Amino acid sequence: MSNAKTFIIDSNDVCSVTLSNIVKIWSNASINDVIVVKTSWKASVKELERWCQETNNVMENVSTENGKYVIRIRLTTPFG
């Protein structure tokens, strides 16, 4: 995992826009790369949890920082 990359999405966009950005990253990422989503949208936590379950990726952590939810996702399955 030492070669894993971390991608940051810091956005106040609605869940669907954030999810679209995640899929764009996932399509070019490698297994074990990490996506960190920072968002003010509380609904993003549940939506991304569902997305992880459906795609077999892993939501590693959810925290808050400066009034935003910080969601850490590890990509454990290839895109497509």
N, C-alpha and C positions, 0 to 999 in steps of 0.2 A: 504494500500500500504506500510505500514511500514515494512512488512516482505519481500518486494520485493528485489531481488538480482540484482546486476549489473555485467554484464559480459563484459570484454574488449577484443576487437580484434584489435591489433596494427600490421598492416601488410602492406607490399608493394607488395603483391601478386596481380595478376590480379583479376578482378571482380568475375570470376567463382569460384576461390579458396576461396575468401572471403565469397561468398554466400554459399558455401558448409560448411564453418565453422559456419555461422549463423544458417543453418538448423540443424547442429549437436547440437548446444546449444539449439535451440528452441525445439528439440525433448525431451530434459530433463529438460526444464525450466517450470516455473509456469506462470499463467496469472499475468500480471503487472510487471514481471521481465523486466529488461532493458538490451539491448545490445548496447554498444558503439563501433562503428567501427572507427578506425583511419587509414586513408589510403592516399597515395599520388596520387591515381588514381581518377581524376576528374569524369570519367565515372561512378564510383561507386555511386555517388550521385543519378544520374538518374536511374541506375539499381536498387538500393535499394528502391528508391521511388516507382518504378513499382512493386517491390516485395511486399512492404507493401500494396499497393492497391490490388494486387492479393490475398494476404493472410489475408487481413483485420487486419493487424497490423498497428501501428501508427508510422510514422516518426515524432518525436517530435521536433527535432532541427538539423540544420546543421550549423557548424561554421568552422573556421580554427584555427589551433594551430601549431606553429613551422613548417609551410609549409605543413601540412597535413589537410585533410578534416576530421572533427569529426562529425560523424552521430549518432544521438541518436534515437534508436528504442524501443518503448514500445510494449511488446508482449501482445496483447489483445484477441487473439484467441488461442485455444489449438492446438497443433501439430496434424496433421493427418486429 
